[in-house]
């Protein structure tokens, strides 16, 4: 067997630097090209790197930076002399073996696209299905605790005290009870009240809480107008829309963030994506609540049209640009009015409240203006 020749490259004008991957000390070394690459520091033991293990590492122009698969992960050899770099490169047949090929890049892109499509499909179909299935399974105590927390925030914004005029409260309770019975909700599953703020609105919270804001009561001209709005909110309770929304929004936010990643400029894209997807989901919930309200008002022998007239009186015509319509979380008021007008039927049931009860309800918050 012939001896393996050891080739010592000509001295280089530019120093060769070695980092052993254990300490941060910069070592000036010489190289010997034999059956393996020998890295020699004056006064130190040589370090041997097998040529088959040597790989190219990222480096600036004019520097050949090498690593070894059998050396510590942070070990680096930096060769600045072009001739020496060429000699070493000639011995390292697997120098660029770890680099991604065109085929590898195409595979990565393909899997990335497939993953993105999968996430989009889960957002559009999987998360809504999961929210629909999981919302009714949330334990009542958990739902009530969530509702209590939301109630504190709402009362901080709209007024901490519920309107308590005795006659008005009795009339409101009568109206709510008639709607609740028609909706088939349990006696102990909901509470309702009027908050003293001029904002014209009503909302339902998890745990069976429904609130009417005094501004809506002020603009209502008949019990049927207010009853239709309340029936709509009861629809949200019946369908667990609040819990469905919490589950859906949380899942959507996580998956869209996962899709776009945490990169500069992604926040606006994520926000826009969430707005589009969640607005569509909210419109579906609102349409279902409208359907529920129509059914309840028909069951009571009353028309759903007055509720839509009240909404239209408050908001006016909402139709605008196409983008505004797409991002809207509710169906357009004019569309709701058209739908409920189509569902209008002659009155066949008794009045929901007497004139005296209605006037008492209108004054439930007293004469103070907030």
Secondary structure, DSSP 8 states (H G I E B T S, - for coil): ------EE----SS-EEEE-SSS---EEEEEEESSSEEEE-TTS--EEE-GGGEEE----TT-EEEEETTS-TT-EEEE--HHHHHHHHHH-TTTTTTS--HHHHHHHHHHHHHHHHHHHHIIIIIHHHHHHHHHTTS-HHHHHHHHHHHHHHHHHHH-SSB---HHHHHHHHHHHHHHHHHHT--GGG-EEEEE--S---EEEETTTEEEEEHHHHHH--SHHHHHHHHHHHHHHHHTTHHHHHHHHHHHHHHHHHHHH-S-TTHHHHHHHHHHHHHHHHHHHHHHHHHHHHHHHHHHTT--SHHHHHHHHHHH------HHHHHH-SS--HHHHHHHHHHT-----S--SS-HHHHHHHHTTT-S---
